[in-house]
Amino acid sequence: MKDFTKLEEKIGIKFKNIELLMQAAVHRSYLNENPGFKLAHNERLEFLGDAVLELIVTEYLYQNYPNPEGELTNWRASLVNAKMLSEIAKEIGIEEYLYLSKGESKEAAESKARQYILANAFEALAGAVYLDQGYVVSRDFIKKFLIIKLAYILEHELYLDPKSTFQEMTQEKCGVTPTYKVLEETGPDHAKIFKVGVYLEKELVATGDGSSKQEAQVEAANAALKTKKWS
């Protein structure tokens, strides 16, 4: 078993039940190769953590910004997407604690698959913190590592919706409205990856991947803006 003491020190939380922290790092693939492992995989913690993150981020935005709901929704989305969560997971150092199959361990550190594993692990960690420490500690943890990124997001306008921007540009320059089509679905039901193409009439402009169709559409629109040199 791995020693999670340094991870506890990094996040500034001493767990009452260390197995909750350990479970947050267990990927399903590891159990396929090690069926006798004493802990379950992290997907239930991930399910809980996703809700904890959304509530605490939403509460913070509501209490601190008078902006309309649509803007706050975009700001929240820019905080809790897979790219941001995976970056924070790397900063915290979760990666070295992950229990992965041999195949997943060989996956490139910068690959999409590893990005989703890390993002899911951070969500699972948020769920573990909530179960072990309660709401107040969870709120402080999420503020310290996630909400702190908001200032950078606002300064660099990373919350702007690429889909809306691309649609405005295509209507202005081409007189057409872009359409999106799912080109491929991979992975098990609990962790699907979607590949979506964005089209101008019959022309495939760009593709994007995501853990949801919406996320893949945003990635495709972002790529299309770069392809057309409109960004």
Secondary structure, DSSP 8 states (H G I E B T S, - for coil): ----HHHHHHHT---SSHHHHHHTTB-HHHHHH-TT-SS--SHHHHHHHHHHHHHHHHHHHHHH----HHHHHHHHHHHHSHHHHHHHHHHHTGGGG-B--HHHHTS-TTSHHHHHHHHHHHHHHHHHHHHHH-HHHHHHHHHHHTGGGHHHHHHTTTTS-HHHHHHHHHHHHTS---EEEEEEEES-GGG-EEEEEEEETTEEEEEEEESSHHHHHHHHHHHHHHHTT--
